[in-house]
């Protein structure tokens, strides 16, 4: 009996300690619950006047707008239904926003490159040339009448054929020689006297082989032009006679 009494006392003390801990825990929970209720009551006391005023304002606005409550409820239901769609749309907007943030540096670099390129073109005179070309185009447009444009359209094939023939190597070489001859002649004109040459001076120049060769070439050119014109007249006459 003497040994059992201390053991029972120790067990009783442990139970009392556990019970005390439980009582302390319950007391703490009760205190926290009281604090929560108090905060909730304080929040209600603070929010309820504001909510009441907000409801009054909303009610007044709805009355002023003549909005039916059933329509508003239907709108709310539709918003709830399309909420997933709106969420996906907002996700796409965020994605495009992030993409725009990534592209902005590239756009800035491209803009700077374009500005530098335009600056280089301006320094080289491209814009001045374009302005001059526009002035030339204006003069061409204002200098031609409607009849001139119609005639140009009728003869555009002949003009293109003429340009095609002029681009042949032998024609370009002949034109280049003619330009050189004109430039050389301008030099001679600048050096000759103001008095016209006499008849004997001209006869003296006829002894120069180059002068005689030039006269012969000129006569040959005139002969070729005459032959071409004669052939065209005959072709036109034959065509007119055939039609008759």
VOGU-216354 format. One record per residue (C-alpha): residue number from 1; residue in one letter; x, y, z. Coordinates in Angstrom, 1 decimal. Layout:
<rs>
NUM/A/X/Y/Z $
...
</rs>
This chain:
<rs>
1/X/0.0/0.0/0.0 $
2/X/2.9/2.4/0.7 $
3/X/4.4/1.9/-2.8 $
4/X/1.1/2.3/-4.7 $
5/X/0.2/5.6/-3.2 $
6/X/3.1/7.6/-4.7 $
7/X/2.5/6.1/-8.1 $
8/X/-1.2/7.1/-8.0 $
9/X/-0.3/10.5/-6.9 $
10/X/2.1/11.0/-9.9 $
11/X/-0.6/9.7/-12.3 $
12/X/-3.1/12.1/-10.8 $
13/X/-0.6/15.0/-11.1 $
14/X/0.0/14.2/-14.8 $
15/X/-3.8/14.1/-15.5 $
16/X/-4.2/17.4/-13.7 $
17/X/-1.4/18.9/-15.8 $
18/X/-2.9/17.7/-19.0 $
19/X/-6.3/18.9/-17.9 $
20/X/-4.8/22.3/-17.1 $
21/X/-3.2/22.5/-20.5 $
22/X/-6.5/21.7/-22.2 $
23/X/-8.3/24.3/-20.1 $
24/X/-5.6/26.9/-21.0 $
25/X/-6.0/25.9/-24.7 $
26/X/-9.7/26.3/-24.6 $
27/X/-9.4/29.6/-22.8 $
28/X/-7.0/30.8/-25.5 $
29/X/-9.4/29.7/-28.2 $
30/X/-12.3/31.4/-26.5 $
31/X/-10.3/34.5/-26.3 $
32/X/-9.4/34.4/-30.0 $
33/X/-13.0/33.7/-30.9 $
34/X/-14.1/36.7/-28.8 $
35/X/-11.5/38.9/-30.6 $
36/X/-12.7/37.6/-34.0 $
37/X/-16.3/38.3/-33.2 $
38/X/-15.3/41.7/-31.9 $
39/X/-13.4/42.6/-35.1 $
40/X/-16.3/41.3/-37.2 $
41/X/-18.7/43.4/-35.2 $
42/X/-16.5/46.4/-35.6 $
43/X/-16.2/45.8/-39.3 $
44/X/-19.9/45.5/-39.6 $
45/X/-20.4/48.7/-37.7 $
46/X/-18.0/50.4/-40.0 $
47/X/-19.2/48.9/-43.3 $
48/X/-22.9/48.8/-42.8 $
49/X/-23.3/52.6/-43.0 $
50/X/-21.1/52.8/-46.1 $
51/X/-23.0/49.9/-47.7 $
52/X/-26.3/51.5/-46.9 $
53/X/-25.2/54.7/-48.5 $
54/X/-23.8/52.8/-51.5 $
55/X/-27.1/51.0/-51.9 $
56/X/-29.0/54.3/-51.7 $
57/X/-26.7/55.8/-54.4 $
58/X/-27.0/52.7/-56.6 $
59/X/-30.7/52.7/-56.2 $
60/X/-30.9/56.4/-57.1 $
61/X/-28.7/56.0/-60.1 $
62/X/-30.8/53.0/-61.3 $
63/X/-33.9/55.0/-60.9 $
64/X/-32.4/57.9/-62.8 $
65/X/-31.3/55.6/-65.6 $
66/X/-34.6/53.8/-65.6 $
67/X/-32.9/50.4/-65.4 $
68/X/-35.0/47.4/-64.7 $
69/X/-33.6/45.2/-61.9 $
70/X/-34.5/42.1/-63.9 $
71/X/-32.3/43.4/-66.8 $
72/X/-29.5/44.0/-64.4 $
73/X/-29.8/40.5/-63.0 $
74/X/-29.8/39.1/-66.6 $
75/X/-26.6/41.1/-67.3 $
76/X/-25.0/39.7/-64.2 $
77/X/-26.0/36.1/-65.2 $
78/X/-24.5/36.7/-68.6 $
79/X/-21.3/38.0/-67.1 $
80/X/-21.0/34.9/-64.9 $
81/X/-21.5/32.7/-68.0 $
82/X/-18.9/34.4/-70.1 $
83/X/-16.4/34.7/-67.2 $
84/X/-14.2/31.9/-68.6 $
85/X/-14.1/33.6/-72.0 $
86/X/-13.2/36.9/-70.3 $
87/X/-10.5/35.2/-68.4 $
88/X/-9.0/33.7/-71.6 $
89/X/-9.2/37.1/-73.3 $
90/X/-7.4/38.8/-70.4 $
91/X/-4.8/36.0/-70.6 $
92/X/-4.3/36.8/-74.3 $
93/X/-4.1/40.5/-73.5 $
94/X/-1.4/39.8/-70.9 $
95/X/0.5/37.7/-73.5 $
96/X/0.3/40.4/-76.1 $
97/X/1.4/42.9/-73.5 $
98/X/4.5/40.8/-72.7 $
99/X/5.1/40.3/-76.4 $
100/X/4.9/44.0/-76.9 $
101/X/7.5/44.6/-74.2 $
102/X/9.8/42.1/-75.9 $
103/X/9.3/43.7/-79.3 $
104/X/9.7/47.3/-78.2 $
105/X/13.5/47.2/-78.1 $
106/X/13.6/45.7/-81.6 $
107/X/11.2/48.4/-82.8 $
108/X/13.4/51.1/-81.3 $
109/X/16.5/49.7/-83.1 $
110/X/14.5/49.5/-86.4 $
111/X/13.4/53.1/-86.0 $
112/X/16.9/54.3/-85.3 $
113/X/18.2/52.3/-88.4 $
114/X/15.5/53.9/-90.5 $
115/X/16.3/57.4/-89.3 $
116/X/20.0/56.9/-90.0 $
117/X/19.3/55.5/-93.4 $
118/X/17.0/58.4/-94.3 $
119/X/19.7/60.8/-93.0 $
120/X/22.3/59.2/-95.3 $
121/X/19.9/59.4/-98.3 $
122/X/19.3/63.0/-97.5 $
123/X/23.0/63.8/-97.4 $
124/X/23.5/62.0/-100.7 $
125/X/20.9/64.1/-102.3 $
126/X/18.2/61.5/-103.0 $
127/X/15.4/63.7/-101.6 $
128/X/16.7/66.8/-103.6 $
129/X/16.7/64.6/-106.7 $
130/X/13.2/63.4/-106.0 $
131/X/12.0/66.9/-105.5 $
132/X/13.6/67.9/-108.8 $
133/X/12.0/64.9/-110.5 $
134/X/8.6/66.0/-109.2 $
135/X/9.1/69.5/-110.5 $
136/X/10.0/68.0/-113.9 $
137/X/6.9/65.8/-113.8 $
138/X/4.8/68.9/-112.9 $
139/X/6.1/70.8/-115.9 $
140/X/5.5/67.8/-118.2 $
141/X/1.9/67.4/-117.0 $
142/X/1.2/71.1/-117.3 $
143/X/3.0/71.4/-120.6 $
144/X/1.0/68.7/-122.4 $
145/X/-2.6/69.0/-123.4 $
146/X/-5.1/66.1/-123.7 $
147/X/-4.6/66.0/-127.5 $
148/X/-0.8/65.8/-127.0 $
149/X/-1.3/62.8/-124.6 $
150/X/-3.6/61.1/-127.2 $
151/X/-1.1/61.6/-130.0 $
152/X/1.6/60.3/-127.7 $
153/X/-0.5/57.2/-127.1 $
154/X/-1.0/56.7/-130.9 $
155/X/2.8/56.9/-131.5 $
156/X/4.1/55.2/-128.4 $
157/X/4.9/52.0/-130.4 $
158/X/7.0/54.1/-132.9 $
159/X/8.7/55.9/-130.1 $
160/X/9.6/52.7/-128.3 $
161/X/10.9/51.2/-131.6 $
162/X/13.0/54.4/-132.2 $
163/X/14.4/54.2/-128.6 $
164/X/15.2/50.5/-129.2 $
165/X/17.1/51.3/-132.4 $
166/X/18.9/54.1/-130.6 $
167/X/20.2/51.7/-128.0 $
168/X/22.0/49.6/-130.6 $
169/X/25.8/49.7/-130.1 $
170/X/26.5/51.2/-133.6 $
171/X/23.9/53.9/-133.1 $
172/X/25.3/54.8/-129.6 $
173/X/28.8/54.9/-131.0 $
174/X/27.6/57.2/-133.8 $
175/X/25.9/59.5/-131.3 $
176/X/29.0/59.6/-129.2 $
177/X/31.1/60.6/-132.2 $
178/X/28.6/63.3/-133.1 $
179/X/28.8/64.7/-129.5 $
180/X/32.6/64.7/-129.7 $
181/X/32.4/66.5/-133.1 $
182/X/30.0/69.1/-131.8 $
183/X/32.2/69.7/-128.8 $
184/X/35.3/70.0/-131.1 $
185/X/33.3/72.4/-133.3 $
186/X/32.4/74.5/-130.4 $
187/X/36.1/74.8/-129.6 $
188/X/36.9/75.8/-133.2 $
189/X/34.1/78.4/-133.1 $
190/X/35.5/79.9/-130.0 $
191/X/38.9/80.2/-131.6 $
192/X/37.9/81.5/-135.1 $
193/X/37.7/85.1/-136.0 $
194/X/34.5/87.1/-136.1 $
195/X/34.9/87.8/-139.8 $
196/X/33.2/85.2/-142.0 $
197/X/35.5/83.1/-144.2 $
198/X/35.9/84.1/-147.9 $
199/X/35.0/82.0/-150.8 $
200/X/38.6/81.2/-151.5 $
201/X/39.2/80.2/-147.9 $
202/X/36.3/77.7/-148.3 $
203/X/37.8/76.4/-151.6 $
204/X/41.1/76.0/-149.8 $
205/X/39.4/73.9/-147.1 $
206/X/38.1/71.6/-149.8 $
207/X/41.7/70.5/-150.4 $
208/X/41.6/68.9/-146.9 $
209/X/40.8/65.2/-147.2 $
210/X/38.8/65.2/-143.9 $
211/X/36.6/68.0/-145.2 $
212/X/35.9/66.1/-148.4 $
213/X/35.3/62.9/-146.5 $
214/X/32.8/64.7/-144.2 $
215/X/31.0/66.2/-147.2 $
216/X/30.7/62.8/-148.8 $
217/X/29.4/61.3/-145.5 $
218/X/26.8/64.1/-145.3 $
219/X/25.7/63.5/-148.8 $
220/X/25.4/59.7/-148.2 $
221/X/23.3/60.4/-145.1 $
222/X/21.0/62.7/-147.0 $
223/X/20.7/60.0/-149.8 $
224/X/19.8/57.4/-147.2 $
225/X/17.2/59.6/-145.6 $
226/X/15.7/60.3/-149.0 $
227/X/15.5/56.6/-149.9 $
228/X/13.7/55.8/-146.6 $
229/X/11.2/58.5/-147.1 $
230/X/10.6/57.5/-150.7 $
231/X/10.0/53.9/-149.7 $
232/X/7.5/55.0/-147.0 $
233/X/5.6/57.1/-149.5 $
234/X/5.4/54.2/-152.0 $
235/X/4.3/51.8/-149.2 $
236/X/1.5/54.3/-148.2 $
237/X/0.4/54.7/-151.8 $
238/X/0.3/51.0/-152.4 $
239/X/-1.7/50.4/-149.2 $
240/X/-4.2/53.2/-150.2 $
241/X/-4.6/51.7/-153.7 $
242/X/-5.2/48.2/-152.4 $
243/X/-7.9/49.4/-150.1 $
244/X/-9.6/51.2/-152.9 $
</rs>
